């Protein structure tokens, strides 16, 4: 299965590491906990989440007098699956009008690609989709989105580079209503160097959307690059300050050994992971399912 294969490096690093520590497991002593801690940190589970997990593991060991290596592995798997399953990973859908999805994230994380893939998912489901190129900061971003529009055979609303993002959003919302689309997906610029600007721009964009489509945006998705490890958490916190996020899309999980970031995002951000990117192709976006993910990782 593709998910499992794409997680190979993370499996080797994280699960292989846990297995390695467990081969010589006799009793849960300090050395054992420290070794486990090192494994989690090396797979980018992050310091905060690692400490929490180790504390929970300590409790688990205290409460269970007879412990085997299998029990401990089971502890990790169950712990993961339970955490994940408490979140709502479905996309919200508008009643009646078009569903508006705002997509943000810093340059290079895979934002445009994700929009292209998501369009493909929605189209396969028989939905009519419109794209809006509101990242007017980079000419390449507009061009890229147009290419994904062609690939998916959907329209792209765009203005010239450097124009006001809210103006293209306004046009996009008008077009979404008049063309009666089911989904309108808006690309936005992700300039983190000026948090105030980012905040103001996103606020303005949301105001325009709300004025045209009540209750919109129905989803504000943040795209994060899984290969950047703890950096992704920092980006997420910055965007969380700037705007209300409804979900995360975690890209590039294929070929990274830092997949432990999924666990850190899940625990530290309190924003559900809605999709994961596991490749560069159009069909390499998967709805995130916690127990499926835990299975792919551990089994
Ligand atoms: P943007 O600047 O955030 O819009 O980023 P792009 O969508 O242009 O993507 C940047 C690069 O990451 C491109 O080369 C994409 O093909 C690649 N990419 C995006 N998502 C994935 C993914 O899930 N897996 C892999 N391996 N590459 C990805």
Boltz pocket constraint, residues with backbone or C-beta under 6 A from the ligand:
constraints:
  - pocket:
      binder: B
      contacts: [[A, 105], [A, 106], [A, 107], [A, 108], [A, 109], [A, 110], [A, 111], [A, 112], [A, 113], [A, 114], [A, 144], [A, 250], [A, 251], [A, 252], [A, 253], [A, 254], [A, 255], [A, 276], [A, 277], [A, 278], [A, 279], [A, 280], [A, 284]]
      max_distance: 6.0
